[in-house]
Amino acid sequence: MITVHHLNNSRSQRILWLLEELGLEYQIKPYQRDAKTMLAPPELRAVHPLGKSPVVTVTGGDGDLTLAESGAIIEHLADRYGAGKLAPAFGSPERVRYLYWLHFAEGTAQPPLLLKLLFDRIKSKSPLLVRPVARAIADQALRSFVLPNIERNLDFMESELRKAEWFAGNAFSAADIQMSFPLEAARMRGGLNESRPKLMDWLERIHARPAYVRAVERGGKYDLLR
């Protein structure tokens, strides 16, 4: 039995989608973010010491397993249960691209988007007395570092999708599932719009996949779709 410890509006939505694409049975244990801090509840630390989502537990079969980190979960489940369906063959050029985008999503694409979220909150949530100074510092960090990196990443991704229909090549793969979260975040708060038509088309295509739709239905409200 596969259990997804699913935090609302989080990376764990990708794991639900992966399992729907693989056609595997699974159960969801839901968790809600703290309304003030937006952090995961402490109950998740009982599952994994870091107390973050996603975490997947697998019981039975080859033994019990608790696995965290989106990339590790996706790579393991796709290789273990996909029978080549969502992961290119070992040794192929597509496999190299596949691994690159699996790591790019969290290693390169996501960090500046997270920084933008944090600096935007500093600007809006700082105490009134220090808000002008906090806004000035946040704006300087956004202009000098965060926004240029987001733009550079989006330009790179747009250019790569001019070469192939999907991130790992001409076939949909789990790398596209991994890339969904940073690109949905970029669409919501990172400036991704119709000026990058390849990325916008890619988002439309993944959102139209039946497995994606089923995953959202099972996972509940997903604000990054706005």
N, C-alpha and C positions, 0 to 999 in steps of 0.2 A: 504494500500500500504506500502510495506517495502522498505526503501531506505538504501543502504549501502554507507556510506561515505568512499570511498576506496582510500587509499594511496598506491602508487606503492611500490612494494617490502616491504610489511609490513604484520603485523598480520591480517589485514583485509582480506587477501586472504583466511584465514580459514573460515571467515563468508560466503563468496561466496560459498565455498565448502559445508558448512553446508546447506545452502539454496538449493543448487542443490541436495544434498542427500534427503532433505525433499520434494523436488518437488514443492517448493513454487515459486510464481512469485515475482520478486523484480526488482528494478532499481538500477543502480550504478551512484553515483556522484563521478567522479574521481578527485584526487588531485595528484600533483607531488611534490616530495621532492626538496628542494633547492639543486642545483648542488654542492655548496661549503660546506654547513653545513650538508647536508643530513637530515635536519629537515623538519617537515611538514610545509606547508605554513600557514600564519596567518589566511587565510580564514576559516580554520577548527575551530578557536575559536568562530566563529559566530554560530557554531553548538553545541559545547560543550566548557565550559570554559577552559579546559586543552589543547584544540587544538591538540588532538592526534587522531589517527585512530587505531582500528575501532570505529566508532559510527554508530549506527543503529537508524533510526527514523521510527516509525510505525504510520500511520494515519488511522483514520476510525476504524470500528469494535468496540473494547472495549474502544476506546478513544486514544488520541495521546500519544506517548511515545518516549522519547529520552534516549537511553541506551548506555553507554560506558563500557569498560573493556571486553576483549575477553571472559574470563570465564563466566562472568555474562550474556553476550549476548548469548553464546552458551547454557548455562544451561536454560535460559529463553525460547529461541526459541525451543529447543529440547523438553522441558516439555510442552510448550504451543501448539505447532503445530505438534509434532512428533508422537503423539498417540502411544507411547511406542516403536517407531521404532528405535530410536537412544539413548535411555536412559533406563537403567535397571529399573525394578520395585522397587518402594519404599519399603524399609525393606529387600530387598534381599542382599546377600553377594556381588553380582556384583555391586549393587548400591554404596556400601562403596568403592570398588575399583575405580569405575567410578568417584566418587567425589574426591578421593585422586589424581588421575591423572589429573583431571581438574585443581586442585590447584597446583600440582607439576610442571606443565609445566612452569608457570610464577613465582611461588614462589621459586623453587629450580633449575630447569634445565636452565632457561634463564639467571639469573643474572651473573654467571661466563662467559657465552658466550658473553654477552654484555661487560663485563670487558675486555675480550680478544680483542674484536673489538676495544675498546677504547685505550688500551695499544698498540696494533699494529699500530693504527693511530698516537699515540704519537711518536712512534719510527720512523715512516716514514714522518710525517708532521711537526715535531718540527723545529724551526728556526735552521739554520746551526750552529750558534755559540754555542748553548746549546744542540745540538743533541747528542753528546757523553754522557753527563750526563743524559739526558732524556732517552736515550736507556738503560743505566745501571739501572736506577730506574725502568723502565718498565720491563726489563728482570728479575729483582729480584722479582717484584710483580707477574709476570707470573709464575716463577719457584716455588716460595714459597707458593702461594695461589691459583691463578687462574687455572693453568693447573691441579694441583692435584684434585681440586674440579670437573673440567670437567671430568677427568678420572674416579673418583669415581662415578659420576652420570651416566656415560655411562656404567660402569660395572654393576651398580644396574639395570638399564633399560634392559640391555642384559639378566641378570639373571631372571628378571621378565617375559620376553617374552619366556623364556624356560618353563614357567609354563602354559602359555595359548597363544593362537594364537593372541589375541588382548589385549590391556592394561586393559580393564575391565573384561576380561574373554574370552570365546570362541566365542563371537559375536562382530562384529564391532559396535562401539558406537561413540558418540560425543566426548568421551575422546580421541579417536584416532585422531580426527580432531584437538583437542586442542594441542595434543602432536606433531603435524606435524611441527610446526614452529621451536621449539628448536632443533628437530632432523634434519631438513633440514639445519638449521644454523650450527649444529655440523658437518654435512657431508661437508659443504662448508668450514668452518674455524675452527672447533673444534677437528679435528683429528679422526672423525668417518670414519672407513674404513672396509675392508673385515675381519679384525681381530675380528669384532663383527658381525657374520653372521646373528643372529636373528634380529638385528636392521636394517641391510642392506636389508634383505628379507622383513621386515615390510615396509621400504621405497618403495621398488619396488612394493609391493602390493597396497599401498595407491595411488601411482602415476598411477597405471593401472586402478583405479576405474573410470568408465565413468563419474561420477559426478565430480570427481577431474579434469578430462580433460576438461570438460565443464566449470568449474569454472576458470581455467587458460585461456581458450579461451576468456571468457568474461572479465576477470580482466586485461588482457594484460600481457606484458613482466614481468616475475617473475624470477629474477636473482638467487634466492636460489635453482633453479632446476639445476644449472650448476654443 
